[in-house]
Amino acid sequence: MTRSEDGPLNMQTPDILQALLVVVLWGFNFVVIKWGVADVPPLLLGCLRFSLLALGGLFWVARPRLPWRWVALYGLTVGFGQFAGLFCAIKFGMPAGLASVVLQSQAFFTMLLAALFLREHWRPAQLAGLLLAAGGLALIGLARGGNMTLIGFVLTLLAASSWALSNVVVRAMVRHGLQIEPLGLVVWSGLAPPLPFLALSLWLEGGARDWHALTHFSWGSLAAVAYLAFAASMLGYGIWSRLLSRYPANSVAPFSLLVPLVALLCSTVLLGEQLTAIQMLGSVLLLSGLLVNLFGPKLLNSLLKQSS
């Protein structure tokens, strides 16, 4: 398979199955977070997740050939910022399935931040996708109450913004001529979040509460931490990085759109979560915006070529 071939359907069948496995791992991840924060304070859970990721991965994943300041900056944005917001959001009333949808707004926060810090310009299809997604987020926000809290929604948006900031960090690294090794970056950047997570947990959640959680640590909590560190992070990103090394990004990226669908299905079956009609409409608009953002530029270019 050559990198000149693009589109998910041009991938080999074993690779398509691996991409779908990653979709399941990342979709189920939101249910595991819900289970994890039920017994462990969310910030402490983040500390444990990244500590285990770093300890488990450093022994077999080579250190990326990047300056430490870039690795740390990436870890603090994608690791600490994103998951502190996400774990706390789910703890404080954000439905796990809906969180997976709102988190996808990171694509549009990335556009905004890249325009601000990197002077990147928007294409018409991207602007259309942004407007669709903004409408979807507005509907989801207006539907707060009942099964979703306002603080949970806001924290999820902060998590998406931090994820977006990490994307801008990666783009900045590329502009500086640095070579990105995705799996190595994910694993070694895991060294940055544990201490900030621990410090914030001791401050906001309290040492007594943390100690109680650790001394009453259940097998279920251990399984949740292990899944978050090894299955969702190491295995998921390991497969994803391999696929990106074999195929163009526009062949692999569309599979990520299936993650919210898997998360919504898992949260419905395993957690009994249900979206309201307005939340469902908002989710459809947001995901439609992602589709337009992903496929719109290519479709528009094809139409322009046909008309010329």
C-alpha angles and dihedrals in degrees: 000000000000126000090236090072111084138183127071092260090062091061119101115260096248089052092049089052090050091050089051089049089056090049090055093045093051095041094050087047091080092057090049090053089053090052092044098052090049090074105017126053107255098239092047088049089055091050092051094045095054094039090056092044092053096043093046098043105041092072096061108018116079118236111258115249093245134115111266093240090064093046091050093046091051091048093050093051105038095029111032101023099041099042097038087058095042097045092047091045093055091044092051099050111291110135110240095231094047090047089060090056098045090046089064088070083085087090090064096040085054090056091050095046093043089053090049100044105022100030091235116168127227125235120221093253091052091052090050090050091048092053092049092049092047089054090050093050090048091054092047090049092049090052093062118134129065104041097010132053125211092234090052091052093047093048090051090053089050089051090051090048091052091049088051091051089054089054089054089050089055091049090050090052090053090050088054089056095251120151113237119216102186101200094042090048092050094048100041093042084060087080091072104058105052098074096045089046091050094046093049091045093053090048101044104022098033133235093258093056092046092049091049091051092050095046091048095042109153131208087248091057090048091051090050093051091045092050093049092049103038110020102035097032113025101028095034096048091039092059092039092052091049091052092049089052091056103037138034115269091247089062094052103032097069090067089066088067088069093060096082090047091054091044092051091049093047093046091050095049100036103029102027092235119162128190121225118237091257092048090050092051091047091050091051091051093048094049090044088055089054091051091050091047092050102040103019099083093050092046092048091050090050091051092049091051092050092050094048 
